[in-house]
């Protein structure tokens, strides 16, 4: 598992994530992501261990934040 950042949602609502100095790239997700999640840390796995196919497993919860996620 890798911790990345949700950098944005594109016009179609597709999430874009960045991690470990990688440029932001589109990804799939197992959880609903909204504009208020942009900038939050997300837990990532990679489909078939392919780093070009990130998959958001969830939003990292921080004490006192993320109450609605």
Jmol script that loads the backbone (N, CA, C; Angstrom):
load data "model"
ATOM      1  N   UNK A   1       0.846  -1.177   0.000  1.00  0.00           N
ATOM      2  CA  UNK A   1       0.000   0.000   0.000  1.00  0.00           C
ATOM      3  C   UNK A   1       0.887   1.234   0.000  1.00  0.00           C
ATOM      4  N   UNK A   2       0.414   2.270  -0.691  1.00  0.00           N
ATOM      5  CA  UNK A   2       1.116   3.544  -0.799  1.00  0.00           C
ATOM      6  C   UNK A   2       0.140   4.643  -0.382  1.00  0.00           C
ATOM      7  N   UNK A   3       0.651   5.666   0.286  1.00  0.00           N
ATOM      8  CA  UNK A   3      -0.176   6.824   0.615  1.00  0.00           C
ATOM      9  C   UNK A   3       0.112   7.907  -0.414  1.00  0.00           C
ATOM     10  N   UNK A   4      -0.948   8.367  -1.052  1.00  0.00           N
ATOM     11  CA  UNK A   4      -0.846   9.428  -2.046  1.00  0.00           C
ATOM     12  C   UNK A   4      -1.760  10.567  -1.672  1.00  0.00           C
ATOM     13  N   UNK A   5      -1.971  11.465  -2.620  1.00  0.00           N
ATOM     14  CA  UNK A   5      -2.826  12.629  -2.402  1.00  0.00           C
ATOM     15  C   UNK A   5      -3.820  12.717  -3.550  1.00  0.00           C
ATOM     16  N   UNK A   6      -5.068  12.956  -3.207  1.00  0.00           N
ATOM     17  CA  UNK A   6      -6.075  13.243  -4.219  1.00  0.00           C
ATOM     18  C   UNK A   6      -5.843  14.680  -4.672  1.00  0.00           C
ATOM     19  N   UNK A   7      -5.394  14.851  -5.913  1.00  0.00           N
ATOM     20  CA  UNK A   7      -5.038  16.193  -6.385  1.00  0.00           C
ATOM     21  C   UNK A   7      -6.207  16.924  -7.006  1.00  0.00           C
ATOM     22  N   UNK A   8      -7.139  16.182  -7.607  1.00  0.00           N
ATOM     23  CA  UNK A   8      -8.301  16.824  -8.224  1.00  0.00           C
ATOM     24  C   UNK A   8      -9.279  15.768  -8.707  1.00  0.00           C
ATOM     25  N   UNK A   9     -10.413  16.251  -9.155  1.00  0.00           N
ATOM     26  CA  UNK A   9     -11.389  15.429  -9.867  1.00  0.00           C
ATOM     27  C   UNK A   9     -11.561  16.097 -11.229  1.00  0.00           C
ATOM     28  N   UNK A  10     -11.505  15.320 -12.304  1.00  0.00           N
ATOM     29  CA  UNK A  10     -11.646  15.939 -13.622  1.00  0.00           C
ATOM     30  C   UNK A  10     -13.117  16.252 -13.921  1.00  0.00           C
ATOM     31  N   UNK A  11     -13.398  16.741 -15.123  1.00  0.00           N
ATOM     32  CA  UNK A  11     -14.744  17.168 -15.495  1.00  0.00           C
ATOM     33  C   UNK A  11     -15.770  16.045 -15.395  1.00  0.00           C
ATOM     34  N   UNK A  12     -15.328  14.798 -15.595  1.00  0.00           N
ATOM     35  CA  UNK A  12     -16.221  13.645 -15.507  1.00  0.00           C
ATOM     36  C   UNK A  12     -16.296  13.065 -14.093  1.00  0.00           C
ATOM     37  N   UNK A  13     -15.541  13.650 -13.153  1.00  0.00           N
ATOM     38  CA  UNK A  13     -15.523  13.156 -11.783  1.00  0.00           C
ATOM     39  C   UNK A  13     -14.473  12.106 -11.521  1.00  0.00           C
ATOM     40  N   UNK A  14     -13.612  11.843 -12.510  1.00  0.00           N
ATOM     41  CA  UNK A  14     -12.530  10.869 -12.323  1.00  0.00           C
ATOM     42  C   UNK A  14     -11.476  11.448 -11.395  1.00  0.00           C
ATOM     43  N   UNK A  15     -11.103  10.706 -10.340  1.00  0.00           N
ATOM     44  CA  UNK A  15     -10.081  11.218  -9.434  1.00  0.00           C
ATOM     45  C   UNK A  15      -8.693  11.172 -10.059  1.00  0.00           C
ATOM     46  N   UNK A  16      -7.866  12.149  -9.714  1.00  0.00           N
ATOM     47  CA  UNK A  16      -6.458  12.160 -10.082  1.00  0.00           C
ATOM     48  C   UNK A  16      -5.658  12.127  -8.789  1.00  0.00           C
ATOM     49  N   UNK A  17      -4.655  11.258  -8.753  1.00  0.00           N
ATOM     50  CA  UNK A  17      -3.839  11.086  -7.559  1.00  0.00           C
ATOM     51  C   UNK A  17      -2.363  11.204  -7.904  1.00  0.00           C
ATOM     52  N   UNK A  18      -1.585  11.618  -6.913  1.00  0.00           N
ATOM     53  CA  UNK A  18      -0.133  11.678  -7.032  1.00  0.00           C
ATOM     54  C   UNK A  18       0.467  11.003  -5.811  1.00  0.00           C
ATOM     55  N   UNK A  19       1.658  10.442  -5.958  1.00  0.00           N
ATOM     56  CA  UNK A  19       2.363   9.792  -4.860  1.00  0.00           C
ATOM     57  C   UNK A  19       3.845   9.726  -5.190  1.00  0.00           C
ATOM     58  N   UNK A  20       4.668   9.733  -4.188  1.00  0.00           N
ATOM     59  CA  UNK A  20       6.120   9.560  -4.325  1.00  0.00           C
ATOM     60  C   UNK A  20       6.735  10.331  -5.488  1.00  0.00           C
ATOM     61  N   UNK A  21       6.328  11.581  -5.671  1.00  0.00           N
ATOM     62  CA  UNK A  21       6.912  12.408  -6.718  1.00  0.00           C
ATOM     63  C   UNK A  21       6.382  12.150  -8.119  1.00  0.00           C
ATOM     64  N   UNK A  22       5.432  11.235  -8.253  1.00  0.00           N
ATOM     65  CA  UNK A  22       4.823  10.960  -9.556  1.00  0.00           C
ATOM     66  C   UNK A  22       3.892  12.106  -9.937  1.00  0.00           C
ATOM     67  N   UNK A  23       3.767  12.358 -11.237  1.00  0.00           N
ATOM     68  CA  UNK A  23       2.777  13.318 -11.709  1.00  0.00           C
ATOM     69  C   UNK A  23       1.386  12.745 -11.438  1.00  0.00           C
ATOM     70  N   UNK A  24       0.423  13.619 -11.198  1.00  0.00           N
ATOM     71  CA  UNK A  24      -0.949  13.163 -10.949  1.00  0.00           C
ATOM     72  C   UNK A  24      -1.467  12.392 -12.153  1.00  0.00           C
ATOM     73  N   UNK A  25      -2.172  11.306 -11.865  1.00  0.00           N
ATOM     74  CA  UNK A  25      -2.746  10.493 -12.931  1.00  0.00           C
ATOM     75  C   UNK A  25      -4.131  10.024 -12.537  1.00  0.00           C
ATOM     76  N   UNK A  26      -4.979   9.754 -13.542  1.00  0.00           N
ATOM     77  CA  UNK A  26      -6.330   9.275 -13.241  1.00  0.00           C
ATOM     78  C   UNK A  26      -6.283   7.900 -12.599  1.00  0.00           C
ATOM     79  N   UNK A  27      -7.292   7.618 -11.810  1.00  0.00           N
ATOM     80  CA  UNK A  27      -7.333   6.324 -11.141  1.00  0.00           C
ATOM     81  C   UNK A  27      -8.775   5.874 -10.961  1.00  0.00           C
ATOM     82  N   UNK A  28      -8.903   4.635 -10.551  1.00  0.00           N
ATOM     83  CA  UNK A  28     -10.205   4.113 -10.154  1.00  0.00           C
ATOM     84  C   UNK A  28     -10.270   4.173  -8.636  1.00  0.00           C
ATOM     85  N   UNK A  29     -11.463   3.986  -8.088  1.00  0.00           N
ATOM     86  CA  UNK A  29     -11.629   4.094  -6.642  1.00  0.00           C
ATOM     87  C   UNK A  29     -12.672   3.097  -6.143  1.00  0.00           C
ATOM     88  N   UNK A  30     -12.487   2.652  -4.916  1.00  0.00           N
ATOM     89  CA  UNK A  30     -13.460   1.782  -4.257  1.00  0.00           C
ATOM     90  C   UNK A  30     -14.423   2.573  -3.385  1.00  0.00           C
ATOM     91  N   UNK A  31     -14.116   3.846  -3.171  1.00  0.00           N
ATOM     92  CA  UNK A  31     -14.936   4.688  -2.299  1.00  0.00           C
ATOM     93  C   UNK A  31     -15.378   5.933  -3.059  1.00  0.00           C
ATOM     94  N   UNK A  32     -16.471   6.538  -2.606  1.00  0.00           N
ATOM     95  CA  UNK A  32     -16.905   7.792  -3.216  1.00  0.00           C
ATOM     96  C   UNK A  32     -15.954   8.903  -2.815  1.00  0.00           C
ATOM     97  N   UNK A  33     -15.541   9.665  -3.807  1.00  0.00           N
ATOM     98  CA  UNK A  33     -14.684  10.819  -3.561  1.00  0.00           C
ATOM     99  C   UNK A  33     -15.402  12.063  -4.069  1.00  0.00           C
ATOM    100  N   UNK A  34     -15.250  13.159  -3.320  1.00  0.00           N
ATOM    101  CA  UNK A  34     -15.928  14.407  -3.638  1.00  0.00           C
ATOM    102  C   UNK A  34     -14.909  15.538  -3.641  1.00  0.00           C
ATOM    103  N   UNK A  35     -15.332  16.690  -4.132  1.00  0.00           N
ATOM    104  CA  UNK A  35     -14.434  17.844  -4.209  1.00  0.00           C
ATOM    105  C   UNK A  35     -13.819  18.183  -2.848  1.00  0.00           C
ATOM    106  N   UNK A  36     -14.571  17.982  -1.766  1.00  0.00           N
ATOM    107  CA  UNK A  36     -14.011  18.316  -0.448  1.00  0.00           C
ATOM    108  C   UNK A  36     -12.892  17.368  -0.024  1.00  0.00           C
ATOM    109  N   UNK A  37     -12.695  16.257  -0.739  1.00  0.00           N
ATOM    110  CA  UNK A  37     -11.577  15.351  -0.463  1.00  0.00           C
ATOM    111  C   UNK A  37     -10.274  15.785  -1.132  1.00  0.00           C
ATOM    112  N   UNK A  38     -10.360  16.705  -2.098  1.00  0.00           N
ATOM    113  CA  UNK A  38      -9.149  17.144  -2.803  1.00  0.00           C
ATOM    114  C   UNK A  38      -8.145  17.682  -1.788  1.00  0.00           C
ATOM    115  N   UNK A  39      -6.907  17.224  -1.909  1.00  0.00           N
ATOM    116  CA  UNK A  39      -5.848  17.600  -0.973  1.00  0.00           C
ATOM    117  C   UNK A  39      -5.664  16.611   0.161  1.00  0.00           C
ATOM    118  N   UNK A  40      -6.606  15.698   0.334  1.00  0.00           N
ATOM    119  CA  UNK A  40      -6.522  14.696   1.401  1.00  0.00           C
ATOM    120  C   UNK A  40      -5.606  13.536   0.990  1.00  0.00           C
ATOM    121  N   UNK A  41      -5.047  12.873   1.979  1.00  0.00           N
ATOM    122  CA  UNK A  41      -4.249  11.671   1.742  1.00  0.00           C
ATOM    123  C   UNK A  41      -5.180  10.501   1.464  1.00  0.00           C
ATOM    124  N   UNK A  42      -4.790   9.663   0.520  1.00  0.00           N
ATOM    125  CA  UNK A  42      -5.567   8.481   0.158  1.00  0.00           C
ATOM    126  C   UNK A  42      -4.667   7.259   0.159  1.00  0.00           C
ATOM    127  N   UNK A  43      -5.248   6.124   0.532  1.00  0.00           N
ATOM    128  CA  UNK A  43      -4.530   4.855   0.493  1.00  0.00           C
ATOM    129  C   UNK A  43      -4.681   4.264  -0.903  1.00  0.00           C
ATOM    130  N   UNK A  44      -3.558   3.911  -1.515  1.00  0.00           N
ATOM    131  CA  UNK A  44      -3.549   3.391  -2.878  1.00  0.00           C
ATOM    132  C   UNK A  44      -3.014   1.966  -2.930  1.00  0.00           C
ATOM    133  N   UNK A  45      -3.597   1.190  -3.791  1.00  0.00           N
ATOM    134  CA  UNK A  45      -3.053  -0.088  -4.233  1.00  0.00           C
ATOM    135  C   UNK A  45      -2.940   0.039  -5.746  1.00  0.00           C
ATOM    136  N   UNK A  46      -2.354  -0.928  -6.384  1.00  0.00           N
ATOM    137  CA  UNK A  46      -2.175  -0.880  -7.828  1.00  0.00           C
ATOM    138  C   UNK A  46      -2.681  -2.168  -8.453  1.00  0.00           C
ATOM    139  N   UNK A  47      -3.565  -2.001  -9.449  1.00  0.00           N
ATOM    140  CA  UNK A  47      -4.128  -3.174 -10.114  1.00  0.00           C
ATOM    141  C   UNK A  47      -3.002  -3.973 -10.764  1.00  0.00           C
ATOM    142  N   UNK A  48      -2.987  -5.261 -10.446  1.00  0.00           N
ATOM    143  CA  UNK A  48      -1.960  -6.177 -10.972  1.00  0.00           C
ATOM    144  C   UNK A  48      -0.545  -5.675 -10.721  1.00  0.00           C
ATOM    145  N   UNK A  49      -0.369  -4.910  -9.634  1.00  0.00           N
ATOM    146  CA  UNK A  49       0.917  -4.337  -9.239  1.00  0.00           C
ATOM    147  C   UNK A  49       1.512  -3.416 -10.297  1.00  0.00           C
ATOM    148  N   UNK A  50       0.642  -2.869 -11.132  1.00  0.00           N
ATOM    149  CA  UNK A  50       1.057  -1.974 -12.206  1.00  0.00           C
ATOM    150  C   UNK A  50       0.959  -0.529 -11.718  1.00  0.00           C
ATOM    151  N   UNK A  51       2.093   0.183 -11.587  1.00  0.00           N
ATOM    152  CA  UNK A  51       2.049   1.547 -11.052  1.00  0.00           C
ATOM    153  C   UNK A  51       1.338   2.553 -11.947  1.00  0.00           C
ATOM    154  N   UNK A  52       0.969   2.152 -13.147  1.00  0.00           N
ATOM    155  CA  UNK A  52       0.192   3.043 -14.010  1.00  0.00           C
ATOM    156  C   UNK A  52      -1.307   2.837 -13.817  1.00  0.00           C
ATOM    157  N   UNK A  53      -1.677   1.936 -12.867  1.00  0.00           N
ATOM    158  CA  UNK A  53      -3.097   1.648 -12.621  1.00  0.00           C
ATOM    159  C   UNK A  53      -3.438   1.782 -11.137  1.00  0.00           C
ATOM    160  N   UNK A  54      -3.341   3.019 -10.582  1.00  0.00           N
ATOM    161  CA  UNK A  54      -3.652   3.199  -9.156  1.00  0.00           C
ATOM    162  C   UNK A  54      -5.136   2.994  -8.864  1.00  0.00           C
ATOM    163  N   UNK A  55      -5.397   2.519  -7.663  1.00  0.00           N
ATOM    164  CA  UNK A  55      -6.757   2.264  -7.185  1.00  0.00           C
ATOM    165  C   UNK A  55      -6.863   2.822  -5.771  1.00  0.00           C
ATOM    166  N   UNK A  56      -7.762   3.786  -5.567  1.00  0.00           N
ATOM    167  CA  UNK A  56      -7.951   4.369  -4.229  1.00  0.00           C
ATOM    168  C   UNK A  56      -8.729   3.383  -3.378  1.00  0.00           C
ATOM    169  N   UNK A  57      -8.148   3.010  -2.247  1.00  0.00           N
ATOM    170  CA  UNK A  57      -8.783   2.092  -1.310  1.00  0.00           C
ATOM    171  C   UNK A  57      -9.590   2.851  -0.261  1.00  0.00           C
ATOM    172  N   UNK A  58      -9.210   4.096   0.016  1.00  0.00           N
ATOM    173  CA  UNK A  58      -9.920   4.893   1.005  1.00  0.00           C
ATOM    174  C   UNK A  58      -9.207   6.191   1.288  1.00  0.00           C
ATOM    175  N   UNK A  59      -9.882   7.055   2.023  1.00  0.00           N
ATOM    176  CA  UNK A  59      -9.328   8.335   2.458  1.00  0.00           C
ATOM    177  C   UNK A  59      -8.721   8.117   3.841  1.00  0.00           C
ATOM    178  N   UNK A  60      -7.494   8.588   4.022  1.00  0.00           N
ATOM    179  CA  UNK A  60      -6.825   8.453   5.310  1.00  0.00           C
ATOM    180  C   UNK A  60      -7.542   9.337   6.325  1.00  0.00           C
ATOM    181  N   UNK A  61      -7.922   8.756   7.434  1.00  0.00           N
ATOM    182  CA  UNK A  61      -8.654   9.482   8.475  1.00  0.00           C
ATOM    183  C   UNK A  61      -7.656  10.135   9.435  1.00  0.00           C
ATOM    184  N   UNK A  62      -7.914  11.403   9.732  1.00  0.00           N
ATOM    185  CA  UNK A  62      -7.077  12.171  10.651  1.00  0.00           C
ATOM    186  C   UNK A  62      -7.967  12.620  11.798  1.00  0.00           C
ATOM    187  N   UNK A  63      -7.526  12.420  13.020  1.00  0.00           N
ATOM    188  CA  UNK A  63      -8.306  12.792  14.197  1.00  0.00           C
ATOM    189  C   UNK A  63      -8.751  14.250  14.099  1.00  0.00           C
ATOM    190  N   UNK A  64     -10.041  14.483  14.216  1.00  0.00           N
ATOM    191  CA  UNK A  64     -10.574  15.840  14.175  1.00  0.00           C
ATOM    192  C   UNK A  64     -10.913  16.327  12.781  1.00  0.00           C
ATOM    193  N   UNK A  65     -10.594  15.512  11.749  1.00  0.00           N
ATOM    194  CA  UNK A  65     -10.918  15.851  10.361  1.00  0.00           C
ATOM    195  C   UNK A  65     -11.598  14.653   9.737  1.00  0.00           C
ATOM    196  N   UNK A  66     -12.031  14.778   8.506  1.00  0.00           N
ATOM    197  CA  UNK A  66     -12.644  13.693   7.736  1.00  0.00           C
ATOM    198  C   UNK A  66     -13.908  13.148   8.381  1.00  0.00           C
ATOM    199  N   UNK A  67     -14.606  13.942   9.150  1.00  0.00           N
ATOM    200  CA  UNK A  67     -15.775  13.453   9.878  1.00  0.00           C
ATOM    201  C   UNK A  67     -16.883  12.945   8.949  1.00  0.00           C
ATOM    202  N   UNK A  68     -16.945  13.481   7.731  1.00  0.00           N
ATOM    203  CA  UNK A  68     -18.013  13.094   6.814  1.00  0.00           C
ATOM    204  C   UNK A  68     -17.608  12.012   5.832  1.00  0.00           C
ATOM    205  N   UNK A  69     -16.421  11.423   5.973  1.00  0.00           N
ATOM    206  CA  UNK A  69     -15.951  10.425   5.005  1.00  0.00           C
ATOM    207  C   UNK A  69     -16.027   9.043   5.572  1.00  0.00           C
TER     208      UNK A  69
END
end "model"
wireframe off; spacefill off
backbone 0.3
color backbone group
